Amino acid sequence: MIRLGRVLHISPNRNIIVKAENLPRLGETVVDENLKPIGEIFDIFGPVSSPYVAVKPKISKPESLMDRMVYILPLKKKGEK
């Protein structure tokens, strides 16, 4: 589990916007501190030195994550089980 960053806000189209501390890969699973999956990374934007991440939520109330820290579960590399 790798710390992704803090949830800043929910976009008008209901995506979770995170200020990234570590650069993730598209498609990685985002989880909360209890390892509960909350969504999947589908966009990385902003300056290279200070990127933002858009997460497509898989939960019904993404507003509950406001100002909370979220984490990523890295994708397994090809050949890993």
N, CA, C and O of each residue as an XYZ file, in Angstrom:
324
protein
N       0.853     -1.168      0.000
C       0.000      0.000      0.000
C       0.902      1.236      0.000
O       1.818      1.351      0.814
N       0.630      2.147     -0.915
C       1.421      3.369     -1.062
C       0.497      4.567     -0.883
O      -0.603      4.596     -1.435
N       0.940      5.545     -0.119
C       0.127      6.741      0.098
C       0.013      7.517     -1.208
O       1.025      7.863     -1.817
N      -1.219      7.790     -1.638
C      -1.452      8.556     -2.862
C      -1.512     10.040     -2.546
O      -0.794     10.829     -3.160
N      -2.350     10.432     -1.605
C      -2.475     11.838     -1.253
C      -3.797     12.124     -0.567
O      -4.509     11.209     -0.153
N      -4.119     13.416     -0.453
C      -5.322     13.853      0.256
C      -6.415     14.227     -0.746
O      -6.148     14.858     -1.768
N      -7.645     13.829     -0.437
C      -8.799     14.164     -1.278
C      -9.090     15.656     -1.124
O      -9.300     16.143     -0.013
N      -9.100     16.380     -2.254
C      -9.364     17.819     -2.228
C     -10.838     18.130     -2.394
O     -11.414     18.888     -1.613
N     -11.450     17.539     -3.419
C     -12.870     17.779     -3.654
C     -13.452     16.738     -4.598
O     -12.744     15.879     -5.124
N     -14.750     16.838     -4.795
C     -15.463     15.971     -5.722
C     -15.853     16.843     -6.910
O     -16.468     17.894     -6.730
N     -15.505     16.422     -8.112
C     -15.788     17.214     -9.308
C     -17.286     17.180     -9.625
O     -18.011     16.338     -9.097
N     -17.752     18.096    -10.488
C     -19.177     18.105    -10.856
C     -19.658     16.782    -11.465
O     -20.831     16.432    -11.338
N     -18.757     16.051    -12.121
C     -19.160     14.753    -12.682
C     -18.865     13.600    -11.719
O     -18.759     12.445    -12.132
N     -18.731     13.935    -10.409
C     -18.633     12.970     -9.309
C     -17.307     12.224     -9.222
O     -17.240     11.177     -8.578
N     -16.247     12.736     -9.857
C     -14.931     12.124     -9.714
C     -14.241     12.683     -8.473
O     -14.458     13.831     -8.086
N     -13.412     11.851     -7.864
C     -12.671     12.243     -6.668
C     -11.344     12.847     -7.116
O     -10.586     12.202     -7.840
N     -11.055     14.076     -6.695
C      -9.813     14.753     -7.069
C      -8.850     14.700     -5.882
O      -9.176     15.120     -4.772
N      -7.654     14.169     -6.153
C      -6.651     13.957     -5.107
C      -5.380     14.718     -5.453
O      -4.924     14.676     -6.596
N      -4.805     15.414     -4.475
C      -3.488     16.050     -4.634
C      -2.455     14.957     -4.400
O      -2.271     14.512     -3.267
N      -1.782     14.523     -5.452
C      -0.894     13.358     -5.379
C       0.446     13.683     -4.725
O       1.076     14.698     -5.021
N       0.861     12.789     -3.827
C       2.196     12.858     -3.228
C       3.145     11.930     -3.971
O       4.343     12.197     -4.065
N       2.605     10.845     -4.494
C       3.369      9.869     -5.266
C       2.672      9.687     -6.604
O       1.443      9.650     -6.666
N       3.442      9.575     -7.662
C       2.864      9.455     -8.992
C       2.375      8.026     -9.234
O       3.173      7.089     -9.245
N       1.073      7.861     -9.425
C       0.518      6.526     -9.656
C       0.457      6.200    -11.139
O       0.846      7.009    -11.982
N      -0.033      5.016    -11.446
C      -0.280      4.608    -12.830
C      -1.780      4.582    -13.074
O      -2.569      4.340    -12.160
N      -2.157      4.833    -14.308
C      -3.572      4.737    -14.664
C      -4.058      3.318    -14.409
O      -3.345      2.353    -14.683
N      -5.262      3.195    -13.888
C      -5.848      1.887    -13.646
C      -5.576      1.308    -12.279
O      -6.154      0.281    -11.922
N      -4.702      1.944    -11.493
C      -4.422      1.414    -10.157
C      -5.637      1.610     -9.250
O      -6.388      2.575     -9.394
N      -5.813      0.686     -8.325
C      -6.926      0.738     -7.385
C      -6.597      1.677     -6.233
O      -5.509      1.620     -5.660
N      -7.552      2.543     -5.902
C      -7.403      3.475     -4.789
C      -8.209      2.925     -3.617
O      -9.356      2.506     -3.777
N      -7.588      2.934     -2.428
C      -8.236      2.399     -1.228
C      -8.172      3.429     -0.100
O      -7.380      4.370     -0.144
N      -9.028      3.230      0.918
C      -8.955      4.085      2.100
C      -8.010      3.455      3.117
O      -7.350      2.461      2.817
N      -7.941      4.026      4.317
C      -7.001      3.517      5.324
C      -7.337      2.112      5.806
O      -6.494      1.444      6.406
N      -8.567      1.657      5.548
C      -8.987      0.303      5.935
C      -8.856     -0.693      4.785
O      -9.358     -1.813      4.870
N      -8.183     -0.285      3.714
C      -7.986     -1.088      2.499
C      -9.287     -1.374      1.756
O      -9.361     -2.323      0.975
N     -10.309     -0.560      1.994
C     -11.573     -0.698      1.267
C     -11.423      0.010     -0.082
O     -11.109      1.199     -0.113
N     -11.642     -0.698     -1.201
C     -11.523     -0.062     -2.514
C     -12.539      1.066     -2.675
O     -13.726      0.889     -2.404
N     -12.061      2.224     -3.119
C     -12.969      3.347     -3.320
C     -13.051      3.778     -4.777
O     -13.951      4.533     -5.144
N     -12.130      3.314     -5.613
C     -12.176      3.685     -7.014
C     -10.912      3.298     -7.758
O     -10.052      2.575     -7.256
N     -10.839      3.816     -8.988
C      -9.724      3.497     -9.872
C      -9.210      4.778    -10.517
O     -10.001      5.637    -10.909
N      -7.897      4.911    -10.630
C      -7.285      6.096    -11.239
C      -7.539      6.079    -12.743
O      -7.231      5.103    -13.426
N      -8.112      7.189    -13.253
C      -8.334      7.244    -14.690
C      -7.731      8.480    -15.341
O      -7.760      8.596    -16.566
N      -7.177      9.419    -14.548
C      -6.532     10.583    -15.154
C      -5.527     11.176    -14.174
O      -5.739     11.177    -12.961
N      -4.432     11.680    -14.729
C      -3.412     12.392    -13.965
C      -3.213     13.711    -14.692
O      -2.983     13.721    -15.902
N      -3.298     14.830    -13.969
C      -3.214     16.125    -14.640
C      -2.526     17.142    -13.737
O      -2.259     16.870    -12.566
N      -2.244     18.311    -14.295
C      -1.572     19.367    -13.542
C      -0.079     19.359    -13.803
O       0.405     18.608    -14.649
N       0.657     20.199    -13.072
C       2.100     20.282    -13.283
C       2.809     18.996    -12.859
O       2.375     18.314    -11.930
N       3.885     18.680    -13.539
C       4.652     17.469    -13.247
C       5.170     17.485    -11.810
O       5.225     16.444    -11.155
N       5.545     18.651    -11.327
C       6.099     18.757     -9.977
C       5.042     18.628     -8.878
O       5.381     18.395     -7.718
N       3.771     18.778     -9.236
C       2.695     18.756     -8.238
C       1.399     18.251     -8.885
O       0.454     19.021     -9.058
N       1.353     16.959     -9.242
C       0.206     16.445    -10.007
C      -1.057     16.223     -9.174
O      -1.021     16.106     -7.949
N      -2.157     16.172     -9.890
C      -3.456     15.832     -9.322
C      -3.927     14.556     -9.994
O      -3.532     14.249    -11.119
N      -4.772     13.821     -9.296
C      -5.266     12.548     -9.808
C      -6.784     12.562     -9.754
O      -7.377     12.982     -8.760
N      -7.413     12.097    -10.837
C      -8.865     11.926    -10.861
C      -9.157     10.447    -10.673
O      -8.605      9.594    -11.367
N     -10.034     10.160     -9.722
C     -10.387      8.784     -9.392
C     -11.856      8.566     -9.721
O     -12.718      9.312     -9.256
N     -12.142      7.540    -10.525
C     -13.522      7.157    -10.828
C     -14.025      6.354     -9.634
O     -13.552      5.242     -9.398
N     -14.995      6.909     -8.865
C     -15.414      6.236     -7.633
C     -16.223      4.967     -7.871
O     -16.968      4.851     -8.844
N     -16.053      4.020     -6.953
C     -16.835      2.785     -6.944
C     -17.680      2.720     -5.678
O     -18.210      1.666     -5.326
N     -17.798      3.860     -4.996
C     -18.598      3.925     -3.776
C     -19.757      4.888     -4.005
O     -19.694      5.741     -4.889
N     -20.804      4.753     -3.216
C     -22.002      5.564     -3.435
C     -21.875      7.000     -2.922
O     -22.518      7.900     -3.462
N     -21.056      7.230     -1.887
C     -20.930      8.577     -1.321
C     -19.469      9.017     -1.273
O     -18.844      8.964     -0.214
N     -18.916      9.451     -2.407
C     -17.511      9.881     -2.401
C     -17.273     11.116     -1.531
O     -16.135     11.384     -1.144
N     -18.338     11.876     -1.216
C     -18.196     13.064     -0.370
C     -17.656     12.709      1.016
O     -17.051     13.549      1.682
N     -17.872     11.478      1.443
C     -17.409     11.054      2.769
C     -15.880     11.009      2.868
O     -15.332     10.890      3.964
N     -15.198     11.102      1.731
C     -13.731     11.037      1.713
C     -13.060     12.407      1.757
O     -11.833     12.495      1.769
N     -13.852     13.471      1.782
C     -13.286     14.815      1.752
C     -12.216     15.001      2.824
O     -12.428     14.681      3.993
N     -11.063     15.524      2.406
C      -9.937     15.857      3.278
C      -9.320     14.639      3.971
O      -8.630     14.785      4.980
N      -9.563     13.448      3.441
C      -8.963     12.236      4.009
C      -7.832     11.745      3.119
O      -7.792     12.038      1.924
N      -6.919     10.999      3.713
C      -5.802     10.427      2.982
C      -6.271      9.152      2.287
O      -7.019      8.361      2.861
N      -5.820      8.960      1.038
C      -6.131      7.733      0.306
C      -4.831      7.101     -0.172
O      -3.788      7.753     -0.217
N      -4.906      5.838     -0.525
C      -3.728      5.038     -0.853
C      -3.967      4.272     -2.144
O      -5.099      4.169     -2.617
N      -2.881      3.731     -2.715
C      -3.015      2.909     -3.915
C      -2.467      1.517     -3.651
O      -1.547      1.315     -2.858
N      -3.069      0.574     -4.346
C      -2.552     -0.788     -4.371
C      -1.897     -0.932     -5.732
O      -2.599     -0.952     -6.743
N      -0.578     -1.034     -5.793
C       0.113     -1.085     -7.083
C      -0.353     -2.255     -7.938
O      -0.673     -3.330     -7.430
N      -0.382     -2.023     -9.247
C      -0.713     -3.093    -10.182
C       0.373     -4.149    -10.131
O       1.553     -3.831     -9.981
N      -0.021     -5.388    -10.254
C       0.975     -6.463    -10.298
C       1.647     -6.445    -11.657
O       1.005     -6.210    -12.680
N       2.944     -6.694    -11.655
C       3.687     -6.742    -12.909
C       3.381     -8.047    -13.617
O       3.003     -9.034    -12.985
N       3.545     -8.049    -14.920
C       3.304     -9.269    -15.687
C       4.166    -10.397    -15.143
O       5.360    -10.221    -14.901
N       3.557    -11.540    -14.958
C       4.281    -12.693    -14.457
C       4.176    -12.876    -12.958
O       4.499    -13.949    -12.449
N       3.723    -11.836    -12.220
C       3.554    -11.967    -10.772
C       2.226    -12.625    -10.471
O       1.256    -12.476    -11.215
N       2.197    -13.353     -9.374
C       0.933    -13.976     -8.962
C       0.342    -13.242     -7.800
O      -0.723    -13.617     -7.310
